[in-house]
Structure formats: C-alpha cells, structure tokens
Amino acid sequence: MMFTDKKLLARLDKMLEDGISGTFSESDYDETKLSQLESRWLRYLTSSKLSYQKTEQEREKLKELVSDISHQTKTPLANIMLYTELLQEQNLDVQSRHLVDEIRQQSEKLEFLIQSLVETSRLETGTFQLSPCEGDIDRVIQSAIEQITPKADSKQIQIRCIPESCTAKFDSKWTQEAIFNLLDNAVKYSPECTTITVGVKAFELFACISVADQGIGIPEQELPRVFGRFYRGQNVREQDGVGIGLYLSRQIIEGQGGYITAESNGRGAVFKIFLPK
C-alpha cells in the first residue's frame, strides 16, 4: 500500500511539474488508467492550460489593438496639427484666432492622451519589456530636468538638483520618463517663481529620488488615490491634465522592482521613487 501511495504521489508530482513548466499535455495521460484523484488533477490542469491559452490569445489581441490605435490615429492627428498651424499663419480676427488656438491645445492634449494610453497598455501587456541594469542615477535625472526646463522657465520656476553619487538598477529610458512625469506634475501645479528640489539619497537596499515642490499640495484623503489611472484631485480639475502621468510612473517603477510614494503637508508635495540597488 505504501509503494502504491508513493507511485501515486510521484505521478501527481510529475503532472504538477509539467503544468508549472508549461509542458503539460493531456495526451500524455490515459484517464482510464488513472486513479480518481489523478483524474481530477488531470481535469484541473487541462482546464488551467486552456485558461492560460485563452489569456495569451486575449493578450495578443490587445497588443494588436494597441498597435492599430497607435498607427491609425497618428496620421489624422498630424494632419489636424498641420492644418491648425496653417490657420495660425493666416490673418485672423481675434475670435477666430482664439478658436484656432483652442483647437491646437485640444489636439495636443489628445495626442498626449493617446500616446500615454498606448505606453501604459504596452507596459501592462508586456509588449514593452523593462530592462533594468546598473546605472548612474544622476545622469538620468539630469536628462529629465533638461526635458522639463523649457516648461519650468515659462513659469519662472527654478529646478534645484542636489546630486549624490549613487547607482541603482533601472531601465534608463523608462525611468527618465517616470521622473519627467513627476517633474511635469510639479511644474504644472506650482505657482510662478517657486522652486522644485530634486534630491538623491542612498539606502542599503534602495536608492531614493525625491521631487519636492511648493505647489498647492495634496489633501491627506487623496494621497492613497493619486496614482490611480485617470484620477484627478478636487483642487486640480479646473487645470489641464488627464490624470495618467502618475499612474504611468508607478507602472514603470514597480515593473522594475521599485516603488513610489507621495507625501504632502498642505504646502507642496514630495514624490519619492525607490529603485533597487
């Protein structure tokens, strides 16, 4: 009896290993020769395999849909922007120029939204693979600051960086985008002539990048929700934005084994990115 139990456990273990490794095949097992327990195990693994295959098929369909959206919207949006620029060069009256400017702003907003959704979907479905490797944090921060500087200058906002020689494991391109999103958020919701401070601090397991602004702050009850997709706080709904930048930043950082936090004391906000060392 003990020998039979060991053989049964060995067969069940083999079936489970095949399921885990993805090599499980129903044809490898003859249900007429299996015990009742093995037969149930066989049905469970067969069902799990079919479910996995269906999930993969749905993921492939979603990848194709994202690709189609990106491709099909690119040309119409580019044409709208082109025609808008041509109209702006015309001798228009004040009301017409205002309407043309509004069309351009809304077109840029739509372009940004579509691009953000495409990037988010590609991250979530695994179309874009994050490739973290050891790198210098200061370099990626400086690249993000250079990218946001023109927008900050337009509001006379100073970006002060406190560098610290520190390395971590991160995907340079995507991490730069995550940091840029935090800086863009800080510039957007900060008054003119204020300062945004970017700092780096090394811990034993993580390297921390902080972005502190002197803006309107975040109410305490909203802090747990600021990283939600399309979430916009009560204080900022009148301002431009779609509520996807912080969500995308969180996806990028968590996809690399890190995490991101938000703090606010009512006067400004501090966002911190923690990257594994």
C-alpha positions in Angstrom: 0.0 0.0 0.0 2.9 2.4 0.9 4.5 1.6 -2.5 1.2 2.4 -4.3 0.9 5.7 -2.4 4.5 6.7 -3.4 3.8 5.9 -7.1 0.6 8.0 -6.9 2.4 10.9 -5.4 5.2 10.6 -7.9 2.7 10.7 -10.8 0.8 13.6 -9.3 4.1 15.4 -8.8 5.1 14.8 -12.4 1.7 16.2 -13.6 2.2 19.3 -11.5 5.7 19.8 -12.7 4.5 19.6 -16.3 1.9 22.1 -15.5 4.3 24.5 -13.9 6.9 24.2 -16.7 4.2 24.6 -19.4 4.9 21.1 -20.9 1.7 19.5 -19.7 -0.2 17.7 -22.4 -3.5 15.9 -21.9 -2.4 13.3 -24.4 0.4 12.1 -22.2 -2.1 10.7 -19.7 -4.6 8.0 -20.2 -7.6 8.8 -17.9 -8.7 5.1 -18.0 -5.5 4.1 -16.2 -5.5 6.9 -13.6 -7.0 6.9 -10.1 -9.9 9.1 -9.3 -7.6 11.7 -7.7 -5.3 11.7 -10.7 -8.3 12.1 -13.0 -9.4 15.2 -11.1 -5.9 16.5 -11.2 -5.8 15.9 -14.9 -9.1 17.8 -15.5 -7.8 20.7 -13.3 -4.5 21.0 -15.2 -6.3 20.7 -18.6 -8.7 23.5 -17.6 -5.8 25.7 -16.3 -3.9 25.2 -19.6 -6.9 26.2 -21.6 -7.4 29.2 -19.4 -3.8 30.2 -19.9 -4.0 29.8 -23.6 -7.1 31.9 -23.7 -5.4 34.6 -21.6 -2.5 34.6 -24.0 -4.8 34.9 -27.0 -6.6 37.9 -25.4 -3.2 39.5 -24.7 -2.2 39.1 -28.3 -5.4 40.7 -29.4 -4.9 43.6 -27.1 -1.4 44.1 -28.4 -2.7 44.2 -31.9 -5.5 46.7 -30.9 -2.9 49.0 -29.2 -0.7 48.9 -32.3 -3.7 49.7 -34.5 -4.8 52.6 -32.3 -1.2 54.0 -32.4 -1.0 53.6 -36.1 -4.5 54.7 -37.2 -4.5 57.9 -35.0 -1.0 59.1 -35.9 -1.8 60.4 -39.4 -5.2 62.2 -38.6 -3.7 63.9 -35.6 -0.6 65.0 -37.6 -2.9 66.4 -40.3 -5.0 68.3 -37.7 -1.9 69.8 -36.2 -0.6 70.8 -39.7 -3.9 72.5 -40.7 -4.0 74.3 -37.4 -0.5 75.7 -37.9 -1.5 76.8 -41.4 -4.6 78.6 -40.0 -2.5 80.3 -37.3 -0.4 81.8 -40.0 -3.5 83.5 -41.6 -4.6 87.0 -40.8 -7.5 86.1 -38.5 -9.7 88.2 -36.3 -9.4 87.9 -32.5 -12.3 85.4 -32.1 -11.1 83.1 -34.9 -7.5 83.1 -33.6 -8.8 82.1 -30.1 -10.7 79.2 -31.6 -7.7 78.0 -33.7 -5.5 78.2 -30.6 -8.1 76.2 -28.7 -8.2 73.5 -31.4 -4.4 73.3 -31.2 -4.4 72.9 -27.4 -7.1 70.2 -27.5 -5.2 68.4 -30.3 -2.0 68.4 -28.3 -3.9 67.1 -25.3 -5.5 64.3 -27.4 -2.1 63.4 -28.8 -0.6 63.2 -25.3 -3.5 61.1 -24.0 -3.3 58.6 -26.9 0.4 58.3 -26.5 0.1 57.8 -22.7 -2.6 55.2 -23.1 -0.5 53.3 -25.7 2.5 53.3 -23.5 0.5 52.2 -20.5 -1.1 49.4 -22.4 2.2 48.2 -23.8 3.7 48.1 -20.3 0.7 46.3 -18.9 0.5 43.7 -21.6 4.3 43.1 -21.7 4.8 44.5 -25.2 7.5 46.8 -23.8 9.9 44.9 -21.7 11.7 46.8 -19.0 15.4 46.1 -18.9 16.9 47.2 -15.6 20.7 47.4 -15.4 23.2 49.0 -13.1 23.5 52.8 -13.9 24.2 56.2 -12.6 21.1 57.9 -11.2 22.4 61.5 -11.6 22.7 61.1 -15.4 19.0 60.0 -15.9 17.8 62.8 -13.5 19.7 65.5 -15.5 18.2 64.2 -18.7 14.7 64.5 -17.2 15.5 68.0 -15.9 16.7 69.2 -19.3 13.5 67.9 -20.8 11.2 69.8 -18.4 13.4 73.0 -18.2 11.6 75.0 -21.0 8.2 74.4 -19.4 9.6 75.4 -16.0 11.3 78.6 -17.5 7.9 79.7 -18.9 6.7 79.9 -15.3 10.0 81.2 -13.9 10.2 78.1 -11.8 13.7 77.1 -10.6 14.6 73.4 -10.6 17.3 72.8 -8.0 19.1 69.5 -8.1 21.1 68.1 -5.1 23.2 65.4 -6.7 24.7 62.4 -4.9 27.0 59.8 -6.5 24.7 56.8 -6.4 23.9 53.8 -8.6 20.9 51.5 -8.9 19.3 49.0 -11.2 16.9 50.6 -13.6 15.8 50.9 -17.2 17.3 54.3 -18.3 14.7 55.3 -20.9 11.6 54.4 -18.9 12.9 55.7 -15.6 13.7 59.0 -17.2 10.1 59.1 -18.3 8.8 58.3 -14.8 11.0 61.2 -13.3 9.9 63.5 -16.1 6.2 62.8 -15.2 6.9 63.8 -11.6 8.7 67.0 -12.7 5.9 67.8 -15.1 3.3 67.3 -12.4 5.3 69.6 -10.1 5.7 72.4 -12.7 2.0 72.1 -13.6 0.7 72.6 -10.1 3.3 75.0 -8.7 2.9 78.8 -8.7 5.2 81.0 -10.7 8.6 81.9 -9.3 8.8 78.9 -6.9 11.4 76.2 -6.6 11.3 72.4 -7.3 14.0 70.4 -5.5 15.3 67.1 -6.8 17.4 65.0 -4.4 19.0 61.6 -4.3 19.7 59.5 -1.2 21.2 56.1 -1.0 19.9 53.4 1.4 21.1 49.9 2.0 18.7 48.2 -0.5 17.3 51.1 -2.4 18.3 54.5 -4.0 15.7 57.2 -3.4 14.9 60.0 -5.9 12.8 62.8 -4.4 10.9 65.6 -6.2 9.6 68.3 -3.8 7.6 71.3 -5.0 6.0 74.4 -3.4 2.7 73.9 -5.1 -0.9 73.5 -3.9 -0.3 70.3 -2.1 -2.5 67.1 -1.9 -5.2 66.6 0.7 -4.5 63.7 3.0 -7.6 61.8 2.0 -6.5 61.9 -1.7 -2.9 60.6 -1.2 -3.8 56.9 -1.5 -5.5 57.6 -4.8 -3.2 59.9 -6.7 -1.5 57.0 -8.6 -4.8 55.7 -9.9 -5.4 55.8 -13.6 -7.3 59.0 -14.7 -7.6 60.1 -11.1 -7.5 63.9 -10.6 -7.9 65.6 -7.3 -10.6 68.1 -6.4 -8.2 71.0 -6.4 -6.8 70.5 -9.9 -9.8 69.5 -12.0 -10.0 73.0 -13.5 -6.5 72.7 -14.8 -5.2 70.9 -17.9 -4.3 67.3 -17.4 -5.7 63.8 -17.9 -4.6 62.0 -14.7 -2.3 59.4 -16.3 1.2 60.6 -15.7 1.5 59.4 -12.0 -0.2 56.1 -12.9 2.3 55.5 -15.7 5.2 56.4 -13.4 4.0 53.9 -10.8 3.8 51.2 -13.5 7.3 51.9 -14.7 8.9 51.9 -11.2 7.0 48.9 -9.9 7.8 47.0 -13.1 11.5 47.3 -12.1 11.1 46.0 -8.6 10.9 49.5 -7.0 8.1 51.6 -5.6 6.9 55.2 -5.5 5.3 57.3 -2.7 3.6 60.6 -2.2 3.6 63.0 0.8 2.1 66.4 1.4 1.8 68.7 4.4 -0.7 71.0 2.8 2.1 73.2 1.3 3.6 71.5 -1.7 4.1 67.8 -2.3 7.0 65.3 -2.2 7.1 62.3 -4.5 9.8 59.7 -4.0 11.0 56.9 -6.3 12.7 54.0 -4.7 14.9 51.9 -7.1 16.6 48.7 -6.1 20.3 48.8 -5.7 
